[in-house]
């Protein structure tokens, strides 16, 4: 696989991190947020484990999770890079639309607004969808079973987080959010 594909993937991750850092400044005040323990162990630790699984894999040795499920070809790499790029666009666009309502953890913000435009017209959690697409594209580029494990870890972490968010958003917006849930899917368009 071409080194340019690896470079492109690194650029996607760097752009995501930079966008998150820069756009995370100047958010609304939190009225209520989960404990530090929950945030670290339920959301950040799983993401860190998934990133480590997708990183340079020499430390895995010759274990089963290092076996390829897909060939390391330029075609597969380009498909993976394209999926990751689409994920970057979706997650950054969604983050931009949330504006000052966004937070890293499950939080109720002061003057919280319900955003229903752009990707939010189809999905309630398009940021998670976008980040999952980045992980899926990364998994195709890596081509090992460890990538599938990483995607499953991220999916489960996001699933539990979105359940908590939806509980809080239902409390905050009431019938308005219940109607919104009826017209949209959580993370996968038309399915889930």
C-alpha positions in Angstrom: 0.0 0.0 0.0 1.3 3.5 -0.9 2.8 5.6 1.8 0.6 8.5 0.5 -2.4 6.6 1.8 -0.9 6.4 5.3 0.0 10.1 5.1 -3.5 11.0 4.0 -5.0 9.0 7.0 -2.7 10.8 9.4 -3.7 14.2 8.0 -7.4 13.2 8.5 -6.8 12.4 12.2 -4.7 15.6 12.7 -7.4 17.7 11.0 -10.1 16.1 13.2 -8.1 16.8 16.4 -7.3 20.4 15.4 -10.9 21.1 14.5 -12.1 19.7 17.8 -9.6 21.6 19.8 -10.2 24.9 18.1 -14.0 24.6 17.9 -14.2 23.4 21.5 -13.1 26.8 22.8 -15.8 29.2 24.0 -18.7 26.7 24.5 -21.7 27.4 26.6 -21.5 26.8 30.3 -22.5 23.4 31.6 -25.5 23.1 33.8 -24.9 19.4 34.5 -22.3 16.9 33.4 -21.3 13.3 34.2 -18.6 12.6 36.7 -15.0 12.6 35.7 -14.8 8.8 36.4 -17.7 8.0 34.0 -16.2 10.3 31.3 -12.8 8.7 31.5 -13.8 5.0 31.8 -16.9 4.9 29.7 -15.9 7.2 26.8 -12.2 8.1 26.8 -10.6 4.8 27.7 -12.5 2.8 25.0 -11.5 5.4 22.4 -7.9 5.3 23.6 -7.9 1.5 23.4 -9.4 1.6 19.9 -6.7 4.1 18.8 -4.0 1.9 20.2 -5.4 -1.1 18.4 -5.3 0.8 15.1 -1.8 2.2 15.7 1.5 0.7 14.6 0.9 -3.0 15.3 4.4 -4.5 15.9 3.7 -4.8 19.6 0.9 -7.3 18.8 3.4 -9.8 17.6 2.0 -12.6 15.4 -1.4 -13.0 17.2 -4.7 -13.6 15.6 -5.7 -10.0 15.7 -2.8 -9.2 13.4 -4.1 -11.4 10.7 -5.4 -9.7 7.6 -9.1 -9.7 6.7 -8.4 -7.7 3.6 -5.4 -7.3 1.3 -3.1 -4.3 1.6 -3.6 -2.9 -1.9 -3.8 0.6 -3.1 -7.4 0.1 -4.1 -8.4 -1.0 -0.6 -6.3 1.9 0.9 -8.0 4.4 -1.4 -11.4 3.1 -0.4 -10.5 3.3 3.3 -9.1 6.8 2.9 -12.3 7.9 1.1 -14.5 6.5 3.9 -12.3 8.2 6.5 -12.5 11.5 4.5 -16.3 11.3 4.3 -16.3 10.6 8.1 -14.1 13.7 8.7 -16.5 15.9 6.6 -19.6 14.6 8.4 -18.1 14.9 11.9 -16.7 18.4 11.4 -19.9 19.6 9.6 -22.0 18.2 12.5 -19.7 19.7 15.1 -19.9 23.1 13.4 -23.7 23.0 13.3 -23.8 22.3 17.1 -21.8 25.4 17.7 -21.6 26.3 21.4 -24.0 23.5 22.3 -21.3 20.9 21.8 -19.3 19.2 24.6 -16.9 16.3 24.9 -18.9 14.5 27.5 -22.6 14.2 28.2 -23.7 17.6 29.4 -26.7 19.8 29.7 -25.8 23.3 28.5 -27.3 26.6 29.5 -29.8 27.8 26.8 -29.3 24.4 25.1 -30.7 24.3 21.5 -32.0 21.3 19.6 -30.2 21.2 16.2 -32.2 19.5 13.4 -30.6 20.8 10.2 -27.9 19.3 8.0 -26.9 15.8 9.0 -29.1 16.2 12.1 -32.1 16.0 9.8 -31.3 12.3 9.2 -29.3 11.3 12.3 -29.5 12.3 15.9 -25.7 11.7 16.5 -23.9 12.4 13.2 -20.7 13.2 14.9 -20.5 9.6 16.2 -21.3 8.4 12.7 -18.5 10.5 11.2 -16.0 9.4 13.7 -17.0 5.7 13.2 -16.5 6.2 9.5 -13.0 7.5 10.2 -12.3 4.4 12.3 -13.8 2.1 9.6 -11.7 3.6 6.9 -8.6 3.3 9.1 -9.5 -0.3 9.7 -9.6 -1.0 6.0 -6.2 0.6 5.6 -4.8 -1.4 8.5 -6.5 -4.5 7.2 -6.1 -6.5 10.4 -8.8 -8.0 12.7 -7.6 -5.6 15.4 -9.3 -2.8 13.4 -12.6 -4.6 13.6 -12.2 -4.9 17.3 -11.4 -1.2 17.5 -14.5 -0.3 15.5 -16.7 -2.4 17.8 -15.2 -0.8 20.9 -15.9 2.7 19.5 -19.4 1.8 18.4 -20.3 0.4 21.9 -18.8 3.4 23.6 -20.8 5.8 21.4 -23.9 3.7 21.8 -23.9 3.9 25.5 -23.0 7.6 25.4 -25.8 8.4 23.0 -28.3 6.6 25.2 -27.4 8.8 28.1 -27.5 11.9 25.9 -30.9 11.0 24.6 -32.2 10.5 28.1 -31.0 14.0 29.0 -32.2 15.6 25.8 -35.7 14.0 26.3 -35.8 15.6 29.8 -34.6 18.9 28.4 -36.8 19.2 25.3 -39.7 16.8 26.1 -42.2 16.1 23.3 -40.1 18.1 20.8 -37.2 15.6 21.2 -39.6 12.6 21.2 -41.0 13.7 17.9 -37.4 14.3 16.6 -36.5 10.7 17.6 -39.4 9.4 15.6 -38.2 11.1 12.4 -34.5 10.2 12.7 -32.2 7.3 13.4 -29.5 7.4 16.0 -26.2 6.7 14.1 -26.8 4.7 10.9 -29.2 6.3 8.3 -32.4 4.3 7.8 -31.2 1.5 10.0 -30.2 2.3 13.6 
